[in-house]
Structure formats: structure tokens, C-alpha cells
Amino acid sequence: MGAGKINGHVLMPGETLSGYECLQPFTAENGYKNAATYENGQVVDSIGGGVCQIATTLYNAALQAELEITQRQNHSMIVTYVQPSMDAAIAGTVKDIKITNNYSTPIYVEGYTEGRTLTFSIY
């Protein structure tokens, strides 16, 4: 669901995409469900849990595309779905993934899921 909120973004040269701005608000009315999140050193369920996997996948796609990473923070605890230092957390406006188009041409961000696989492509 979250990938669809980022899918289709076009960034002109110098523009920045914020994962938090695209994905929030983390509410049931916005389509989010309960899932595991990290909070004060504990794993708890909260609405919007799992958005960090979206942030992490976008971060890794942006690295592969050699985009400028203007904001990225790791998790406060180890995550197991990527190698160490390859994760990106979202926690309000304090932790966000922001990517900037450092090319001289527009870029297009495609995000989708197929089964349980999340994919971001940057063109």
C-alpha cells in the first residue's frame, strides 16, 4: 500500500522526495494496519508498522541509481531484512528517507509490490 503512495513521483533536477511526506499520516483511514515497530528499545505493534521496509527499499534503489541521499537514519535496533547499514528508518519528521535528483534530467520513481516482494525502480 505504501509503495503506491510513492509510485509515479517525478522529480525534476534538484527536487527532493521525502518518504515521510509521501507516506503519512500513519492511520487506519489512510490504509495502514497494525504491524511491528521499534519503540524505546522494544518491538510493539502500531498502525503503520512496516513503512521502514518501504524506506529501506527506496534507499537502496536510490543508492543504485546514484541519487543524492539528503536524509537517512538507521534503526535504533538491528533489522534482519537487509545487511547492516543498508536500512532506512522513518519516525515522524525525526527519521526520514529523503532523496534528491542530482541529475540534469527528470527522474521517475516506480514502486510496486508483487506478492510479498516490494520493488522500486528509478528511471
KATA-V529701 format. One record per residue. N is the residue number from 1. PSI is psi as a letter, one per 30 degrees, with the letter a starting at -180 (999 if undefined). NEAR is the number of other C-alpha atoms within 8 Angstrom. D_LAST is the distance of its C-alpha to the last C-alpha in Angstrom with 2 decimals. Layout:
N_PSI_NEAR_D_LAST + N_PSI_NEAR_D_LAST
This chain:
1_e_6_21.04 + 2_e_8_19.39 + 3_e_11_15.90 + 4_f_8_16.41 + 5_f_8_17.19 + 6_f_13_13.77 + 7_k_10_11.85 + 8_f_8_10.64 + 9_k_8_10.70 + 10_k_8_9.41 + 11_k_13_10.32 + 12_l_9_12.00 + 13_k_11_13.00 + 14_f_9_15.40 + 15_l_8_14.80 + 16_k_9_15.20 + 17_k_9_14.45 + 18_k_10_17.53 + 19_e_12_17.64 + 20_e_11_21.31 + 21_e_6_21.02 + 22_e_9_18.59 + 23_f_11_20.76 + 24_l_8_24.29 + 25_k_5_27.05 + 26_i_9_27.79 + 27_l_11_30.40 + 28_e_8_31.52 + 29_f_5_31.24 + 30_g_8_27.49 + 31_g_7_27.25 + 32_l_11_27.65 + 33_l_10_30.27 + 34_k_9_32.30 + 35_l_11_30.93 + 36_k_10_31.65 + 37_l_10_30.95 + 38_k_10_32.40 + 39_j_7_35.03 + 40_h_4_37.63 + 41_g_7_37.47 + 42_l_6_37.79 + 43_k_8_35.66 + 44_l_9_36.20 + 45_k_9_34.87 + 46_l_10_33.36 + 47_k_11_31.34 + 48_g_11_27.63 + 49_k_12_28.14 + 50_f_9_25.13 + 51_f_10_22.54 + 52_f_11_22.37 + 53_e_9_20.83 + 54_e_11_17.93 + 55_e_15_17.88 + 56_e_12_18.22 + 57_e_11_15.37 + 58_e_9_13.00 + 59_e_15_14.71 + 60_e_9_14.27 + 61_e_11_10.51 + 62_e_13_10.47 + 63_e_10_13.05 + 64_e_7_11.30 + 65_f_7_8.36 + 66_h_6_11.47 + 67_l_12_11.12 + 68_k_10_14.59 + 69_j_12_16.35 + 70_f_8_18.86 + 71_k_8_20.67 + 72_k_12_21.13 + 73_k_11_24.40 + 74_l_9_25.52 + 75_l_9_27.81 + 76_f_6_31.54 + 77_l_6_32.24 + 78_k_6_30.79 + 79_l_8_28.11 + 80_f_5_28.20 + 81_f_4_24.79 + 82_l_7_23.16 + 83_l_7_24.73 + 84_k_7_26.53 + 85_g_5_24.57 + 86_g_10_21.23 + 87_l_16_21.83 + 88_k_15_21.11 + 89_l_14_23.67 + 90_k_15_23.88 + 91_i_7_27.39 + 92_b_7_27.76 + 93_f_7_26.88 + 94_e_6_28.35 + 95_k_10_25.62 + 96_l_17_22.02 + 97_k_17_18.49 + 98_k_12_17.00 + 99_k_14_13.79 + 100_k_13_13.55 + 101_j_14_11.02 + 102_g_8_13.00 + 103_l_8_11.19 + 104_g_5_12.93 + 105_l_6_10.19 + 106_l_10_8.61 + 107_l_11_5.44 + 108_k_10_5.04 + 109_k_13_6.54 + 110_k_12_8.00 + 111_k_13_11.35 + 112_l_10_14.24 + 113_k_9_17.40 + 114_j_6_19.25 + 115_b_4_22.80 + 116_g_5_22.86 + 117_k_6_19.46 + 118_k_11_16.74 + 119_k_8_13.09 + 120_k_11_9.99 + 121_k_8_6.53 + 122_k_10_3.79 + 123_999_6_0.00
